[in-house]
Amino acid sequence: MWLLQHHPEVPSPKLYDYVVQTGELWDTPYFVMSEIPGQTLMEVASSMTSAELEQVGLDLRCCLAALRTIPNPHPFAVCNASGGPMTAPYFTRHYPEEPFKTVDDFYAWIRKNMTGDRDWPIVETWLAAAIAKSEDPPVFSHGDVADHNIMVDKGRLSGLVDWAEAGWFPAYWEYATAMNRIDEQTEQFKTVINIALPDHYEDERQGLIHAYRFQNFDLPDPWRWAKNADQDRKSGSAPGVTESNKVTAAETQDSGP
């Protein structure tokens, strides 16, 4: 949040203070921030006109374009906003412990910690579009552009909230994270995001999705959403790789991403 204070062209809450409440078992940190005017897109979407949705999409496009110009002051290529390890709950349940010095290090981590050597030949094929652009410099991204994080006031974008997953990522990251759960979003959000992100990185998004599906789901997981996904996988309602449900390379290549 401190970083964004130097970029007023990006509508975001103003950070005033950081306080810690001392407790018996643990301390609880709090951010003191300004309030963004308006309501979330999710709350007002059904009452917005087509012209208003188009305008919010254009406003968001300008905002995200401005984000991508923010220089990275850290010695790491892929990292969070403070230069620490990234978080990516939409694509991995095993977060890296350190930031990555290069984009190639990021893909090496995916191979080692998400898929393993056995499944890497399959996943590498799906990630080919992303890996081919590994020399492109990462850009600053919000990382969680969704209808509940887009604030709208009087038919215009008034701000973006929830910057917990922001950081420097490959150029396709904003699109991939915004579109990963597109079926859970409103139709109005789909209209807005297609205007806001005219460059589509569908091959890269599909590669990350398949990397997620080939993760080792037996590793410890502190995230509740991932535990639910694991339960769904074990019950057969979600894709996964188990001894009883393995996908061979031939089967996978035939079916496509």
C-alpha positions in Angstrom: 0.0 0.0 0.0 2.9 2.4 0.7 4.1 1.8 -2.8 0.8 2.9 -4.3 0.8 6.2 -2.5 3.4 7.4 -5.0 1.1 6.5 -7.9 -2.1 8.6 -7.6 -3.2 7.5 -11.1 -4.0 4.1 -9.5 -7.2 4.5 -7.4 -6.6 2.7 -4.1 -7.1 3.2 -0.4 -4.7 5.6 1.3 -2.6 4.0 4.0 -2.5 6.1 7.2 -1.1 3.8 9.8 -0.2 0.3 10.8 -1.0 -0.8 14.3 -0.7 -4.0 16.3 -3.2 -5.1 18.9 -1.5 -7.2 21.6 -3.3 -10.4 22.6 -2.7 -13.2 25.1 -1.9 -15.8 22.4 -0.8 -13.6 19.5 -0.7 -10.1 18.2 -3.1 -8.9 15.6 -2.0 -6.3 13.0 -4.3 -3.7 11.5 -4.1 -1.3 8.6 -5.7 2.1 9.0 -6.8 3.2 5.5 -9.1 5.7 3.8 -12.5 4.5 2.6 -13.0 4.1 -1.1 -16.3 5.8 -2.2 -19.1 3.8 -3.8 -19.9 0.1 -3.8 -18.4 -3.0 -5.2 -19.2 -4.0 -8.8 -20.7 -7.2 -7.5 -23.2 -5.1 -5.5 -24.3 -2.7 -8.3 -23.7 -4.7 -11.4 -27.3 -5.5 -12.1 -28.3 -1.8 -12.0 -25.6 -0.6 -14.3 -26.2 0.4 -17.9 -24.2 -0.9 -20.8 -22.5 2.5 -21.2 -21.6 2.5 -17.5 -20.1 -1.0 -17.7 -18.1 0.1 -20.8 -16.8 3.2 -18.9 -15.8 1.2 -15.9 -14.0 -1.3 -18.2 -12.1 1.6 -19.8 -11.3 3.1 -16.4 -10.0 -0.2 -15.2 -7.9 -0.6 -18.3 -6.1 2.7 -17.6 -5.6 1.7 -14.0 -4.1 -1.7 -14.8 -1.9 -0.1 -17.5 -0.6 2.4 -15.0 0.2 -0.5 -12.6 2.3 -2.2 -15.2 4.6 0.9 -15.4 5.5 0.8 -11.7 9.2 0.0 -11.5 10.4 -2.9 -9.4 12.8 -1.6 -6.7 13.7 -5.1 -5.5 16.5 -7.5 -6.6 13.9 -10.1 -7.5 12.0 -10.6 -10.7 8.9 -12.4 -9.3 7.9 -11.2 -5.8 5.2 -9.5 -3.8 4.9 -5.8 -3.4 7.4 -5.6 -0.6 9.9 -7.9 -2.3 9.0 -11.0 -0.4 7.6 -14.4 -1.6 4.6 -14.3 -3.9 1.1 -15.6 -3.0 -1.1 -17.2 -5.6 -4.1 -18.9 -4.1 -5.8 -19.4 -7.5 -2.9 -21.5 -8.8 -1.0 -23.1 -6.0 -1.5 -24.3 -2.5 2.2 -24.6 -1.8 3.6 -21.0 -1.6 7.3 -20.4 -2.2 9.3 -19.5 0.8 11.5 -17.0 -1.1 11.0 -14.6 -4.0 12.5 -15.5 -7.4 15.5 -13.8 -8.8 14.4 -14.7 -12.4 11.3 -15.9 -14.2 13.1 -19.1 -15.0 13.5 -19.7 -11.3 9.8 -19.3 -10.9 9.1 -22.1 -13.5 11.8 -24.2 -11.9 10.0 -23.9 -8.6 6.7 -25.0 -10.3 8.5 -28.1 -11.6 10.1 -29.0 -8.2 7.3 -28.1 -5.8 4.1 -28.3 -7.8 4.3 -31.1 -10.3 7.5 -33.1 -9.7 9.7 -34.7 -12.4 7.1 -37.4 -13.2 4.4 -35.1 -14.5 6.6 -32.2 -15.6 6.8 -33.4 -19.3 3.0 -33.0 -19.5 2.8 -29.8 -17.6 5.7 -28.3 -19.5 3.8 -28.7 -22.8 0.9 -26.8 -21.4 3.2 -24.1 -20.0 5.0 -23.7 -23.3 3.4 -20.4 -24.1 4.3 -19.0 -20.7 7.9 -20.3 -20.7 8.5 -19.0 -24.2 8.1 -15.5 -22.7 10.3 -16.0 -19.7 12.7 -13.3 -20.9 10.0 -10.6 -20.9 10.3 -8.4 -17.7 7.6 -9.0 -15.1 5.1 -6.2 -14.4 3.3 -5.0 -11.3 -0.1 -6.7 -11.0 -3.0 -6.5 -8.6 -3.4 -10.3 -8.7 -7.0 -10.5 -7.7 -9.1 -8.4 -10.0 -12.7 -9.6 -9.2 -16.1 -8.0 -9.0 -15.9 -7.8 -5.2 -12.6 -5.9 -5.4 -13.7 -3.3 -8.0 -15.3 -0.2 -6.5 -17.7 1.8 -8.5 -19.2 5.2 -7.8 -21.6 7.1 -10.0 -20.9 4.9 -13.0 -17.1 5.2 -12.8 -14.3 3.2 -11.3 -13.5 4.6 -7.9 -10.9 2.2 -6.7 -9.4 -1.2 -6.4 -9.2 -2.9 -3.0 -7.6 -6.1 -1.5 -4.0 -5.8 -2.6 -2.8 -8.9 -0.7 -1.7 -10.8 -3.8 -0.1 -7.8 -5.6 3.4 -8.0 -6.9 5.7 -8.3 -9.9 4.7 -11.2 -12.1 4.9 -12.3 -15.8 2.8 -10.1 -18.1 0.0 -12.7 -18.4 -0.6 -12.9 -14.6 -3.3 -10.2 -14.3 -5.3 -11.9 -17.0 -4.8 -15.4 -15.7 -5.8 -14.5 -12.1 -8.8 -12.4 -13.2 -10.1 -15.1 -15.6 -9.3 -18.1 -13.5 -12.7 -18.2 -11.8 -14.6 -16.3 -14.4 -17.6 -18.6 -14.2 -18.1 -17.5 -10.6 -18.3 -13.8 -11.6 -21.3 -11.8 -12.8 -22.0 -11.3 -16.5 -21.3 -7.6 -16.0 -17.8 -8.4 -14.7 -17.1 -10.4 -17.8 -18.0 -7.4 -19.9 -15.8 -5.1 -17.8 -12.8 -7.4 -17.7 -12.8 -8.1 -21.4 -12.6 -4.3 -22.0 -10.0 -3.8 -19.2 -7.7 -6.6 -20.4 -7.7 -6.6 -24.2 -4.6 -8.8 -24.4 -5.8 -12.3 -23.7 -3.3 -14.9 -22.4 -5.5 -17.9 -22.5 -2.8 -20.5 -23.3 -0.8 -19.2 -20.3 -3.8 -19.4 -18.0 -4.6 -22.9 -19.1 -1.0 -23.9 -18.4 -1.2 -22.6 -14.8 -4.5 -24.4 -14.3 -3.0 -27.7 -15.4 0.0 -27.2 -13.2 -2.3 -26.8 -10.3 -4.2 -30.0 -11.1 -0.9 -31.9 -11.1 0.1 -30.8 -7.7 0.9 -33.2 -4.9 -2.3 -32.9 -2.9 -0.9 -34.9 0.0 1.4 -32.1 1.1 0.3 -30.1 4.2 -2.0 -27.3 3.4 -3.0 -24.4 5.7 -5.6 -22.9 3.4 -9.2 -23.8 3.9 -10.2 -23.3 0.3 -7.5 -25.8 -0.8 -8.7 -28.3 1.8 -12.2 -28.0 0.3 -10.7 -28.5 -3.2 -8.8 -31.5 -1.9 -12.0 -33.0 -0.5 -13.8 -32.4 -3.8 -10.9 -34.1 -5.6 -11.0 -37.2 -3.4 -14.8 -37.4 -3.8 -14.3 -37.3 -7.6 -16.0 -33.9 -8.2 -12.8 -32.1 -9.1 -9.8 -33.0 -11.2 -6.7 -34.4 -9.5 -4.0 -37.0 -9.8 -4.3 -40.0 -7.5 -3.2 -43.7 -7.8 -6.8 -44.5 -8.9 -7.1 -41.5 -11.2 -3.9 -41.0 -13.1 -3.8 -39.3 -16.5 -1.2 -40.6 -18.9 0.7 -38.4 -21.3 -1.0 -39.9 -24.3 -4.5 -39.4 -22.8 -3.7 -35.8 -21.8 -2.3 -34.9 -25.2 -5.3 -36.3 -26.9 -7.8 -34.4 -24.8 -5.9 -31.1 -24.9 -5.9 -28.4 -22.2 
